[in-house]
Amino acid sequence: VNIPAGSGVTGALQGVTPSTQLRQSFTRIASSRTTAERTAARLNPPATASAIQGKISASADSGTLLIDVRGVDADPARARDLANAGAQTLTELIGEVDARPEGAVAARIIDPAVVPTSPISPNPLLNLGIGIALGLLTGAGVAQVLETLDRSIKTSTQAEDAYDAPVLATL
């Protein structure tokens, strides 16, 4: 996003707060209903805006004017298409939001999305590790509870204490 700066040091410093606010506003626009409707129309095959809205998100890197647009889908190619269509729609909407003839905010796509090489979710190794850890903790907890609740007599000393009588024979 190219946000015009004021002239001189004072103008540049005054432009810092608005640029941060604009960047935050633009990331919110990326997940808006209007963006979803326009993005859905760009896709092949077309989709509904409600199906698209939860699959597009944007985040801004602090200290920069860069906005990352992400598309999430089970199909990697569809995720790429969502991100690219969402970014294109966002650049158009940014131009429409600030349509001043001089010093208007302008946006352009620097790096188009590519097909991801690995899924972001699920992560089988992480899920397996968490499952093993939770299984061990659950097993240890159940064993501790059963041991605490066990009231059976196992030694001759426990029998003497329980009945206040000497033990005559042990098996």
OpenMM code with the backbone's topology and positions (N, CA, C; nanometers):
from openmm import Vec3, app, unit

residues = "VAL ASN ILE PRO ALA GLY SER GLY VAL THR GLY ALA LEU GLN GLY VAL THR PRO SER THR GLN LEU ARG GLN SER PHE THR ARG ILE ALA SER SER ARG THR THR ALA GLU ARG THR ALA ALA ARG LEU ASN PRO PRO ALA THR ALA SER ALA ILE GLN GLY LYS ILE SER ALA SER ALA ASP SER GLY THR LEU LEU ILE ASP VAL ARG GLY VAL ASP ALA ASP PRO ALA ARG ALA ARG ASP LEU ALA ASN ALA GLY ALA GLN THR LEU THR GLU LEU ILE GLY GLU VAL ASP ALA ARG PRO GLU GLY ALA VAL ALA ALA ARG ILE ILE ASP PRO ALA VAL VAL PRO THR SER PRO ILE SER PRO ASN PRO LEU LEU ASN LEU GLY ILE GLY ILE ALA LEU GLY LEU LEU THR GLY ALA GLY VAL ALA GLN VAL LEU GLU THR LEU ASP ARG SER ILE LYS THR SER THR GLN ALA GLU ASP ALA TYR ASP ALA PRO VAL LEU ALA THR LEU".split()
positions = [
    Vec3(0.0858, -0.1164, 0.0000),
    Vec3(0.0000, 0.0000, 0.0000),
    Vec3(0.0895, 0.1213, 0.0000),
    Vec3(0.0656, 0.2117, -0.0921),
    Vec3(0.1416, 0.3346, -0.1017),
    Vec3(0.0566, 0.4478, -0.0451),
    Vec3(0.0958, 0.4974, 0.0717),
    Vec3(0.0242, 0.6062, 0.1362),
    Vec3(0.1074, 0.7312, 0.1189),
    Vec3(0.0506, 0.8348, 0.0553),
    Vec3(0.1289, 0.9555, 0.0315),
    Vec3(0.1702, 1.0214, 0.1621),
    Vec3(0.2944, 1.0632, 0.1688),
    Vec3(0.3474, 1.1298, 0.2876),
    Vec3(0.3415, 1.2801, 0.2689),
    Vec3(0.3360, 1.3489, 0.3802),
    Vec3(0.3378, 1.4940, 0.3754),
    Vec3(0.4767, 1.5430, 0.3405),
    Vec3(0.4872, 1.6700, 0.3135),
    Vec3(0.6173, 1.7250, 0.2796),
    Vec3(0.6920, 1.7613, 0.4069),
    Vec3(0.8206, 1.7371, 0.4079),
    Vec3(0.9036, 1.7709, 0.5226),
    Vec3(0.8919, 1.6682, 0.6338),
    Vec3(0.9705, 1.6922, 0.7389),
    Vec3(0.9748, 1.5995, 0.8514),
    Vec3(0.8424, 1.5998, 0.9277),
    Vec3(0.7863, 1.7182, 0.9510),
    Vec3(0.6603, 1.7280, 1.0251),
    Vec3(0.5490, 1.6554, 0.9522),
    Vec3(0.5399, 1.6727, 0.8244),
    Vec3(0.4363, 1.6062, 0.7453),
    Vec3(0.4540, 1.4557, 0.7454),
    Vec3(0.5795, 1.4129, 0.7395),
    Vec3(0.6053, 1.2689, 0.7407),
    Vec3(0.5672, 1.2084, 0.8755),
    Vec3(0.5987, 1.2785, 0.9850),
    Vec3(0.5636, 1.2286, 1.1176),
    Vec3(0.4123, 1.2274, 1.1387),
    Vec3(0.3438, 1.3274, 1.0829),
    Vec3(0.1987, 1.3316, 1.0957),
    Vec3(0.1330, 1.2191, 1.0148),
    Vec3(0.2015, 1.1694, 0.9154),
    Vec3(0.1466, 1.0629, 0.8320),
    Vec3(0.1611, 0.9246, 0.8918),
    Vec3(0.2383, 0.9093, 1.0006),
    Vec3(0.2608, 0.7774, 1.0596),
    Vec3(0.1329, 0.7206, 1.1193),
    Vec3(0.0633, 0.7987, 1.2013),
    Vec3(-0.0600, 0.7493, 1.2644),
    Vec3(-0.1676, 0.7182, 1.1617),
    Vec3(-0.1960, 0.8082, 1.0675),
    Vec3(-0.2957, 0.7718, 0.9669),
    Vec3(-0.2572, 0.6486, 0.8859),
    Vec3(-0.1286, 0.6303, 0.8557),
    Vec3(-0.0893, 0.5133, 0.7767),
    Vec3(-0.1141, 0.3853, 0.8551),
    Vec3(-0.0897, 0.3870, 0.9869),
    Vec3(-0.1179, 0.2700, 1.0700),
    Vec3(-0.2668, 0.2424, 1.0746),
    Vec3(-0.3460, 0.3477, 1.0904),
    Vec3(-0.4907, 0.3319, 1.0939),
    Vec3(-0.5438, 0.2824, 0.9599),
    Vec3(-0.4911, 0.3358, 0.8510),
    Vec3(-0.5345, 0.2915, 0.7184),
    Vec3(-0.5000, 0.1447, 0.6957),
    Vec3(-0.3808, 0.1053, 0.7348),
    Vec3(-0.3384, -0.0334, 0.7169),
    Vec3(-0.4310, -0.1275, 0.7940),
    Vec3(-0.4671, -0.0906, 0.9162),
    Vec3(-0.5590, -0.1719, 0.9953),
    Vec3(-0.6972, -0.1755, 0.9296),
    Vec3(-0.7405, -0.0621, 0.8764),
    Vec3(-0.8701, -0.0562, 0.8080),
    Vec3(-0.8688, -0.1448, 0.6837),
    Vec3(-0.7613, -0.1422, 0.6097),
    Vec3(-0.7524, -0.2218, 0.4872),
    Vec3(-0.7541, -0.3710, 0.5185),
    Vec3(-0.6915, -0.4125, 0.6278),
    Vec3(-0.6953, -0.5547, 0.6635),
    Vec3(-0.8369, -0.5969, 0.7015),
    Vec3(-0.9134, -0.5064, 0.7613),
    Vec3(-1.0537, -0.5368, 0.7933),
    Vec3(-1.1374, -0.5437, 0.6651),
    Vec3(-1.1076, -0.4569, 0.5700),
    Vec3(-1.1806, -0.4575, 0.4427),
    Vec3(-1.1606, -0.5908, 0.3709),
    Vec3(-1.0421, -0.6498, 0.3845),
    Vec3(-1.0118, -0.7749, 0.3152),
    Vec3(-1.1060, -0.8880, 0.3549),
    Vec3(-1.1592, -0.8840, 0.4751),
    Vec3(-1.2508, -0.9903, 0.5181),
    Vec3(-1.3961, -0.9429, 0.5223),
    Vec3(-1.4251, -0.8323, 0.4541),
    Vec3(-1.5612, -0.7782, 0.4539),
    Vec3(-1.6520, -0.8532, 0.3561),
    Vec3(-1.7802, -0.8307, 0.3703),
    Vec3(-1.8795, -0.8937, 0.2824),
    Vec3(-1.8615, -0.8449, 0.1389),
    Vec3(-1.8339, -0.7166, 0.1213),
    Vec3(-1.8143, -0.6612, -0.0134),
    Vec3(-1.6960, -0.7279, -0.0828),
    Vec3(-1.5863, -0.7440, -0.0100),
    Vec3(-1.4695, -0.8117, -0.0678),
    Vec3(-1.5045, -0.9556, -0.1027),
    Vec3(-1.5783, -1.0227, -0.0157),
    Vec3(-1.6170, -1.1619, -0.0416),
    Vec3(-1.7048, -1.1719, -0.1659),
    Vec3(-1.7979, -1.0784, -0.1825),
    Vec3(-1.8858, -1.0811, -0.2998),
    Vec3(-1.8061, -1.0623, -0.4282),
    Vec3(-1.7171, -0.9646, -0.4286),
    Vec3(-1.6380, -0.9390, -0.5501),
    Vec3(-1.5385, -1.0515, -0.5774),
    Vec3(-1.4824, -1.1064, -0.4730),
    Vec3(-1.3876, -1.2169, -0.4896),
    Vec3(-1.4592, -1.3406, -0.5416),
    Vec3(-1.5775, -1.3684, -0.4889),
    Vec3(-1.6553, -1.4851, -0.5331),
    Vec3(-1.6856, -1.4768, -0.6820),
    Vec3(-1.7132, -1.3559, -0.7309),
    Vec3(-1.7438, -1.3380, -0.8730),
    Vec3(-1.6205, -1.3624, -0.9604),
    Vec3(-1.5008, -1.3414, -0.9079),
    Vec3(-1.3769, -1.3597, -0.9838),
    Vec3(-1.3367, -1.5066, -0.9978),
    Vec3(-1.3845, -1.5901, -0.9080),
    Vec3(-1.3390, -1.7291, -0.9057),
    Vec3(-1.4026, -1.8112, -1.0172),
    Vec3(-1.3295, -1.9160, -1.0570),
    Vec3(-1.3806, -2.0067, -1.1583),
    Vec3(-1.3710, -2.1476, -1.1030),
    Vec3(-1.4764, -2.2144, -1.0722),
    Vec3(-1.6163, -2.1748, -1.0828),
    Vec3(-1.6517, -2.0746, -0.9730),
    Vec3(-1.7509, -1.9896, -1.0010),
    Vec3(-1.7912, -1.8891, -0.9030),
    Vec3(-1.8399, -1.9542, -0.7739),
    Vec3(-1.8299, -1.8807, -0.6659),
    Vec3(-1.8737, -1.9291, -0.5355),
    Vec3(-1.9653, -1.8255, -0.4733),
    Vec3(-2.0262, -1.8613, -0.3631),
    Vec3(-2.1111, -1.7648, -0.2932),
    Vec3(-2.0245, -1.6808, -0.2000),
    Vec3(-2.0693, -1.5595, -0.1736),
    Vec3(-1.9944, -1.4693, -0.0865),
    Vec3(-1.9845, -1.5257, 0.0546),
    Vec3(-2.0905, -1.5905, 0.1010),
    Vec3(-2.0867, -1.6449, 0.2375),
    Vec3(-1.9843, -1.7578, 0.2497),
    Vec3(-1.9655, -1.8349, 0.1437),
    Vec3(-1.8661, -1.9417, 0.1465),
    Vec3(-1.7243, -1.8858, 0.1418),
    Vec3(-1.7080, -1.7709, 0.0784),
    Vec3(-1.5759, -1.7105, 0.0614),
    Vec3(-1.5335, -1.6303, 0.1840),
    Vec3(-1.6269, -1.5649, 0.2496),
    Vec3(-1.5939, -1.4685, 0.3539),
    Vec3(-1.5084, -1.5285, 0.4659),
    Vec3(-1.5343, -1.6491, 0.5078),
    Vec3(-1.4550, -1.7095, 0.6140),
    Vec3(-1.3228, -1.7668, 0.5666),
    Vec3(-1.2992, -1.7673, 0.4358),
    Vec3(-1.1785, -1.8291, 0.3821),
    Vec3(-1.0716, -1.7283, 0.3418),
    Vec3(-1.1026, -1.5995, 0.3513),
    Vec3(-1.0054, -1.4954, 0.3155),
    Vec3(-0.9746, -1.4141, 0.4396),
    Vec3(-0.8463, -1.3906, 0.4634),
    Vec3(-0.8053, -1.3065, 0.5752),
    Vec3(-0.6851, -1.2243, 0.5317),
    Vec3(-0.6566, -1.1216, 0.6090),
    Vec3(-0.5420, -1.0362, 0.5789),
    Vec3(-0.4770, -0.9952, 0.7096),
    Vec3(-0.3472, -0.9727, 0.7041),
    Vec3(-0.2732, -0.9224, 0.8192),
    Vec3(-0.1687, -0.8238, 0.7688),
    Vec3(-0.1397, -0.7264, 0.8538),
    Vec3(-0.0414, -0.6239, 0.8177),
    Vec3(0.0839, -0.6438, 0.9014),
    Vec3(0.1984, -0.6381, 0.8364),
    Vec3(0.3251, -0.6461, 0.9079),
    Vec3(0.3491, -0.5131, 0.9773),
    Vec3(0.3801, -0.5184, 1.1082),
    Vec3(0.4041, -0.3927, 1.1788),
    Vec3(0.5326, -0.3298, 1.1271),
    Vec3(0.5307, -0.1997, 1.1164),
    Vec3(0.6476, -0.1271, 1.0694),
    Vec3(0.6598, -0.1218, 0.9184),
    Vec3(0.5652, -0.1807, 0.8455),
    Vec3(0.5679, -0.1765, 0.6994),
    Vec3(0.4301, -0.1370, 0.6487),
    Vec3(0.4216, -0.1164, 0.5215),
    Vec3(0.2931, -0.0896, 0.4584),
    Vec3(0.2449, -0.2114, 0.3798),
    Vec3(0.2987, -0.3284, 0.4142),
    Vec3(0.2639, -0.4513, 0.3449),
    Vec3(0.1457, -0.5200, 0.4116),
    Vec3(0.0566, -0.5708, 0.3302),
    Vec3(-0.0590, -0.6461, 0.3778),
    Vec3(-0.0548, -0.7833, 0.3114),
    Vec3(-0.0596, -0.8882, 0.3938),
    Vec3(-0.0614, -1.0252, 0.3430),
    Vec3(-0.2058, -1.0720, 0.3362),
    Vec3(-0.2484, -1.1157, 0.2175),
    Vec3(-0.3831, -1.1703, 0.1995),
    Vec3(-0.3695, -1.3210, 0.1893),
    Vec3(-0.4508, -1.3928, 0.2688),
    Vec3(-0.4434, -1.5388, 0.2709),
    Vec3(-0.5764, -1.6000, 0.2307),
    Vec3(-0.5683, -1.7094, 0.1574),
    Vec3(-0.6854, -1.7875, 0.1228),
    Vec3(-0.6693, -1.9273, 0.1796),
    Vec3(-0.7754, -1.9812, 0.2400),
    Vec3(-0.7693, -2.1135, 0.3012),
    Vec3(-0.8755, -2.2015, 0.2360),
    Vec3(-0.8325, -2.3187, 0.1887),
    Vec3(-0.9252, -2.4132, 0.1287),
    Vec3(-0.8610, -2.5516, 0.1339),
    Vec3(-0.9424, -2.6553, 0.1266),
    Vec3(-0.8903, -2.7920, 0.1264),
    Vec3(-0.8098, -2.8198, -0.0005),
    Vec3(-0.8461, -2.7551, -0.1104),
    Vec3(-0.7751, -2.7707, -0.2375),
    Vec3(-0.6673, -2.6625, -0.2469),
    Vec3(-0.5386, -2.7000, -0.2579),
    Vec3(-0.4319, -2.6001, -0.2616),
    Vec3(-0.4453, -2.4993, -0.3766),
    Vec3(-0.4861, -2.5451, -0.4934),
    Vec3(-0.5019, -2.4536, -0.6072),
    Vec3(-0.6148, -2.3549, -0.5804),
    Vec3(-0.7211, -2.4018, -0.5179),
    Vec3(-0.8336, -2.3132, -0.4840),
    Vec3(-0.7902, -2.2102, -0.3788),
    Vec3(-0.7052, -2.2511, -0.2832),
    Vec3(-0.6534, -2.1572, -0.1831),
    Vec3(-0.5715, -2.0478, -0.2501),
    Vec3(-0.4891, -2.0869, -0.3479),
    Vec3(-0.4105, -1.9888, -0.4230),
    Vec3(-0.5020, -1.8925, -0.4973),
    Vec3(-0.6038, -1.9469, -0.5641),
    Vec3(-0.6967, -1.8629, -0.6396),
    Vec3(-0.7733, -1.7676, -0.5475),
    Vec3(-0.8107, -1.8159, -0.4299),
    Vec3(-0.8789, -1.7301, -0.3317),
    Vec3(-0.7895, -1.6135, -0.2894),
    Vec3(-0.6637, -1.6443, -0.2583),
    Vec3(-0.5713, -1.5395, -0.2144),
    Vec3(-0.5479, -1.4372, -0.3248),
    Vec3(-0.5258, -1.4837, -0.4474),
    Vec3(-0.5006, -1.3911, -0.5583),
    Vec3(-0.6234, -1.3063, -0.5902),
    Vec3(-0.7412, -1.3688, -0.5937),
    Vec3(-0.8635, -1.2935, -0.6222),
    Vec3(-0.8937, -1.1961, -0.5085),
    Vec3(-0.8705, -1.2390, -0.3846),
    Vec3(-0.8917, -1.1503, -0.2703),
    Vec3(-0.7965, -1.0321, -0.2716),
    Vec3(-0.6712, -1.0542, -0.3080),
    Vec3(-0.5732, -0.9454, -0.3145),
    Vec3(-0.6091, -0.8469, -0.4259),
    Vec3(-0.6503, -0.8991, -0.5404),
    Vec3(-0.6903, -0.8122, -0.6515),
    Vec3(-0.8114, -0.7276, -0.6118),
    Vec3(-0.9082, -0.7895, -0.5477),
    Vec3(-1.0269, -0.7164, -0.5031),
    Vec3(-0.9895, -0.6111, -0.4004),
    Vec3(-0.9000, -0.6449, -0.3074),
    Vec3(-0.8576, -0.5493, -0.2047),
    Vec3(-0.7880, -0.4288, -0.2667),
    Vec3(-0.7022, -0.4503, -0.3659),
    Vec3(-0.6349, -0.3363, -0.4290),
    Vec3(-0.7361, -0.2435, -0.4959),
    Vec3(-0.8389, -0.3014, -0.5572),
    Vec3(-0.9422, -0.2187, -0.6190),
    Vec3(-1.0212, -0.1409, -0.5138),
    Vec3(-1.0567, -0.2071, -0.4054),
    Vec3(-1.1336, -0.1407, -0.2999),
    Vec3(-1.0534, -0.0306, -0.2321),
    Vec3(-0.9243, -0.0505, -0.2154),
    Vec3(-0.8405, 0.0546, -0.1568),
    Vec3(-0.8431, 0.1780, -0.2458),
    Vec3(-0.8366, 0.1583, -0.3771),
    Vec3(-0.8455, 0.2712, -0.4699),
    Vec3(-0.9798, 0.3412, -0.4635),
    Vec3(-1.0870, 0.2650, -0.4404),
    Vec3(-1.2201, 0.3241, -0.4316),
    Vec3(-1.2416, 0.3982, -0.2999),
    Vec3(-1.1839, 0.3472, -0.1918),
    Vec3(-1.2019, 0.4095, -0.0606),
    Vec3(-1.1392, 0.5472, -0.0570),
    Vec3(-1.0235, 0.5620, -0.1170),
    Vec3(-0.9522, 0.6901, -0.1162),
    Vec3(-0.9324, 0.7354, -0.2603),
    Vec3(-1.0390, 0.7851, -0.3209),
    Vec3(-1.0352, 0.8213, -0.4626),
    Vec3(-1.0099, 0.9705, -0.4831),
    Vec3(-0.9058, 1.0234, -0.4185),
    Vec3(-0.8687, 1.1633, -0.4407),
    Vec3(-0.7792, 1.1721, -0.5639),
    Vec3(-0.7890, 1.2805, -0.6394),
    Vec3(-0.7058, 1.2899, -0.7588),
    Vec3(-0.5566, 1.3022, -0.7276),
    Vec3(-0.5218, 1.3756, -0.6221),
    Vec3(-0.3809, 1.3915, -0.5880),
    Vec3(-0.3541, 1.3287, -0.4525),
    Vec3(-0.2464, 1.2571, -0.4419),
    Vec3(-0.2085, 1.1984, -0.3143),
    Vec3(-0.2986, 1.0862, -0.2687),
    Vec3(-0.3625, 1.0168, -0.3620),
    Vec3(-0.4510, 0.9070, -0.3252),
    Vec3(-0.3694, 0.7853, -0.2815),
    Vec3(-0.4283, 0.7059, -0.1946),
    Vec3(-0.3661, 0.5816, -0.1523),
    Vec3(-0.3770, 0.4823, -0.2684),
    Vec3(-0.2682, 0.4155, -0.2955),
    Vec3(-0.2678, 0.3182, -0.4042),
    Vec3(-0.2118, 0.1865, -0.3521),
    Vec3(-0.2629, 0.0778, -0.4059),
    Vec3(-0.2147, -0.0544, -0.3665),
    Vec3(-0.1871, -0.1362, -0.4903),
    Vec3(-0.0910, -0.2262, -0.4776),
    Vec3(-0.0620, -0.3171, -0.5877),
    Vec3(-0.0132, -0.4494, -0.5298),
    Vec3(-0.0248, -0.5515, -0.6111),
    Vec3(0.0172, -0.6853, -0.5685),
    Vec3(0.1656, -0.6996, -0.5991),
    Vec3(0.2429, -0.7344, -0.4965),
    Vec3(0.3865, -0.7513, -0.5138),
    Vec3(0.4195, -0.8964, -0.5464),
    Vec3(0.3687, -0.9893, -0.4678),
    Vec3(0.3924, -1.1320, -0.4892),
    Vec3(0.2590, -1.2048, -0.4968),
    Vec3(0.2200, -1.2528, -0.6148),
    Vec3(0.0969, -1.3320, -0.6225),
    Vec3(0.1137, -1.4629, -0.5450),
    Vec3(0.0041, -1.5163, -0.4989),
    Vec3(0.0063, -1.6425, -0.4249),
    Vec3(0.0434, -1.7571, -0.5183),
    Vec3(0.1086, -1.8574, -0.4612),
    Vec3(0.1433, -1.9785, -0.5346),
    Vec3(0.0783, -2.0960, -0.4638),
    Vec3(0.0705, -2.2091, -0.5334),
    Vec3(0.0109, -2.3285, -0.4741),
    Vec3(0.1009, -2.3749, -0.3596),
    Vec3(0.0446, -2.3905, -0.2386),
    Vec3(0.1266, -2.4347, -0.1257),
    Vec3(0.1762, -2.5777, -0.1459),
    Vec3(0.2955, -2.6047, -0.0965),
    Vec3(0.3539, -2.7376, -0.1125),
    Vec3(0.3154, -2.8325, 0.0004),
    Vec3(0.2705, -2.7761, 0.1124),
    Vec3(0.2271, -2.8603, 0.2240),
    Vec3(0.1078, -2.7943, 0.2916),
    Vec3(0.0209, -2.8752, 0.3507),
    Vec3(-0.0972, -2.8179, 0.4157),
    Vec3(-0.0596, -2.7451, 0.5444),
    Vec3(-0.1364, -2.6410, 0.5758),
    Vec3(-0.1146, -2.5716, 0.7018),
    Vec3(-0.1856, -2.6436, 0.8155),
    Vec3(-0.2799, -2.7266, 0.7793),
    Vec3(-0.3547, -2.8024, 0.8792),
    Vec3(-0.4116, -2.9256, 0.8106),
    Vec3(-0.4166, -3.0390, 0.8654),
    Vec3(-0.3635, -3.0798, 0.9946),
    Vec3(-0.2148, -3.1106, 0.9870),
    Vec3(-0.1512, -3.1126, 1.1013),
    Vec3(-0.0102, -3.1473, 1.1113),
    Vec3(-0.0023, -3.2846, 1.1789),
    Vec3(0.0125, -3.3927, 1.1018),
    Vec3(0.0049, -3.5277, 1.1585),
    Vec3(0.1057, -3.5536, 1.2701),
    Vec3(0.2296, -3.5113, 1.2546),
    Vec3(0.3302, -3.5380, 1.3581),
    Vec3(0.2962, -3.4650, 1.4876),
    Vec3(0.2544, -3.3413, 1.4785),
    Vec3(0.2155, -3.2655, 1.5976),
    Vec3(0.0939, -3.3293, 1.6630),
    Vec3(-0.0055, -3.3653, 1.5823),
    Vec3(-0.1256, -3.4287, 1.6370),
    Vec3(-0.0925, -3.5618, 1.7047),
    Vec3(-0.0033, -3.6416, 1.6462),
    Vec3(0.0380, -3.7690, 1.7047),
    Vec3(0.1088, -3.7456, 1.8379),
    Vec3(0.1991, -3.6502, 1.8425),
    Vec3(0.2705, -3.6183, 1.9667),
    Vec3(0.1766, -3.5737, 2.0769),
    Vec3(0.0822, -3.4878, 2.0426),
    Vec3(-0.0155, -3.4412, 2.1415),
    Vec3(-0.1025, -3.5576, 2.1878),
    Vec3(-0.1431, -3.6439, 2.0957),
    Vec3(-0.2248, -3.7595, 2.1314),
    Vec3(-0.1517, -3.8540, 2.2260),
    Vec3(-0.0249, -3.8814, 2.1989),
    Vec3(0.0535, -3.9695, 2.2861),
    Vec3(0.0688, -3.9075, 2.4247),
    Vec3(0.1026, -3.7788, 2.4292),
    Vec3(0.1200, -3.7112, 2.5579),
    Vec3(-0.0097, -3.7115, 2.6380),
    Vec3(-0.1210, -3.6795, 2.5740),
    Vec3(-0.2496, -3.6795, 2.6446),
    Vec3(-0.2885, -3.8198, 2.6889),
    Vec3(-0.2596, -3.9207, 2.6070),
    Vec3(-0.2885, -4.0586, 2.6437),
    Vec3(-0.2092, -4.1026, 2.7663),
    Vec3(-0.0808, -4.0676, 2.7707),
    Vec3(0.0020, -4.1029, 2.8861),
    Vec3(-0.0452, -4.0306, 3.0124),
    Vec3(-0.0756, -3.9027, 2.9988),
    Vec3(-0.1243, -3.8276, 3.1147),
    Vec3(-0.2578, -3.8814, 3.1643),
    Vec3(-0.3465, -3.9146, 3.0740),
    Vec3(-0.4763, -3.9698, 3.1132),
    Vec3(-0.4587, -4.1046, 3.1817),
    Vec3(-0.3745, -4.1905, 3.1259),
    Vec3(-0.3474, -4.3212, 3.1862),
    Vec3(-0.2882, -4.3083, 3.3255),
    Vec3(-0.1922, -4.2187, 3.3425),
    Vec3(-0.1309, -4.1976, 3.4741),
    Vec3(-0.2337, -4.1435, 3.5730),
    Vec3(-0.3186, -4.0543, 3.5283),
    Vec3(-0.4226, -3.9989, 3.6156),
    Vec3(-0.5224, -4.1039, 3.6590),
    Vec3(-0.5664, -4.1886, 3.5654),
    Vec3(-0.6618, -4.2951, 3.5985),
    Vec3(-0.5967, -4.3942, 3.6957),
    Vec3(-0.4705, -4.4299, 3.6723),
    Vec3(-0.4007, -4.5233, 3.7623),
    Vec3(-0.3895, -4.4633, 3.9024),
    Vec3(-0.3605, -4.3361, 3.9133),
    Vec3(-0.3490, -4.2710, 4.0438),
    Vec3(-0.4831, -4.2694, 4.1161),
    Vec3(-0.5906, -4.2397, 4.0436),
    Vec3(-0.7242, -4.2386, 4.1042),
    Vec3(-0.7614, -4.3786, 4.1522),
    Vec3(-0.7372, -4.4817, 4.0712),
    Vec3(-0.7693, -4.6193, 4.1111),
    Vec3(-0.6871, -4.6624, 4.2321),
    Vec3(-0.5610, -4.6255, 4.2353),
    Vec3(-0.4745, -4.6607, 4.3494),
    Vec3(-0.5234, -4.5905, 4.4755),
    Vec3(-0.5661, -4.4673, 4.4660),
    Vec3(-0.6160, -4.3920, 4.5810),
    Vec3(-0.7473, -4.4518, 4.6332),
    Vec3(-0.8330, -4.4971, 4.5443),
    Vec3(-0.9627, -4.5506, 4.5834),
    Vec3(-0.9580, -4.6969, 4.6264),
    Vec3(-0.8457, -4.7662, 4.6024),
    Vec3(-0.8328, -4.9086, 4.6351),
    Vec3(-0.8262, -4.9257, 4.7866),
    Vec3(-0.9232, -4.9978, 4.8437),
    Vec3(-0.9317, -5.0171, 4.9885),
    Vec3(-0.8980, -5.1615, 5.0270),
    Vec3(-0.8455, -5.2414, 4.9366),
    Vec3(-0.8162, -5.3817, 4.9667),
    Vec3(-0.6919, -5.3935, 5.0549),
    Vec3(-0.6855, -5.5049, 5.1285),
    Vec3(-0.5735, -5.5302, 5.2198),
    Vec3(-0.4718, -5.6155, 5.1454),
    Vec3(-0.3461, -5.5697, 5.1445),
    Vec3(-0.2436, -5.6384, 5.0668),
    Vec3(-0.1292, -5.6923, 5.1538),
    Vec3(-0.1118, -5.6399, 5.2726),
    Vec3(-0.0017, -5.6854, 5.3587),
    Vec3(-0.0560, -5.7250, 5.4960),
    Vec3(0.0246, -5.8022, 5.5700),
    Vec3(-0.0166, -5.8429, 5.7041),
    Vec3(-0.0255, -5.7232, 5.7980),
    Vec3(0.0562, -5.6251, 5.7775),
    Vec3(0.0510, -5.5035, 5.8593),
    Vec3(-0.0804, -5.4309, 5.8383),
    Vec3(-0.1258, -5.4219, 5.7159),
    Vec3(-0.2545, -5.3580, 5.6883),
    Vec3(-0.3689, -5.4361, 5.7531),
    Vec3(-0.3587, -5.5706, 5.7573),
    Vec3(-0.4623, -5.6531, 5.8199),
    Vec3(-0.4657, -5.6309, 5.9706),
    Vec3(-0.3479, -5.6247, 6.0340),
    Vec3(-0.3416, -5.6000, 6.1780),
    Vec3(-0.4005, -5.4641, 6.2117),
    Vec3(-0.3672, -5.3612, 6.1296),
    Vec3(-0.4185, -5.2262, 6.1545),
    Vec3(-0.5691, -5.2192, 6.1327),
    Vec3(-0.6204, -5.2912, 6.0346),
    Vec3(-0.7625, -5.2845, 6.0016),
    Vec3(-0.8488, -5.3544, 6.1058),
    Vec3(-0.8013, -5.4660, 6.1641),
    Vec3(-0.8856, -5.5451, 6.2535),
    Vec3(-0.8388, -5.5441, 6.4003),
    Vec3(-0.7335, -5.4742, 6.4294),
    Vec3(-0.6780, -5.4676, 6.5635),
    Vec3(-0.6590, -5.6075, 6.6233),
    Vec3(-0.6085, -5.6976, 6.5418),
    Vec3(-0.5832, -5.8352, 6.5855),
    Vec3(-0.4570, -5.8857, 6.5185),
    Vec3(-0.3853, -5.9761, 6.5836),
    Vec3(-0.2646, -6.0276, 6.5196),
    Vec3(-0.2970, -6.1218, 6.4037),
    Vec3(-0.2070, -6.1260, 6.3092),
    Vec3(-0.2210, -6.2137, 6.1948),
    Vec3(-0.1595, -6.3475, 6.2330),
    Vec3(-0.2376, -6.4545, 6.2192),
    Vec3(-0.1907, -6.5864, 6.2587),
    Vec3(-0.1148, -6.6564, 6.1479),
    Vec3(-0.1568, -6.6336, 6.0214),
    Vec3(-0.0880, -6.6988, 5.9103),
    Vec3(-0.1044, -6.6143, 5.7851),
    Vec3(-0.0067, -6.6226, 5.6980),
    Vec3(-0.0147, -6.5545, 5.5680),
    Vec3(0.0022, -6.6566, 5.4582),
    Vec3(-0.0610, -6.6317, 5.3497),
    Vec3(-0.0536, -6.7236, 5.2373),
    Vec3(0.0550, -6.6856, 5.1419),
] * unit.nanometer
topology = app.Topology()
chain = topology.addChain("A")
for resn in residues:
    res = topology.addResidue(resn, chain)
    for name in ("N", "CA", "C"):
        topology.addAtom(name, app.Element.getBySymbol(name[0]), res)
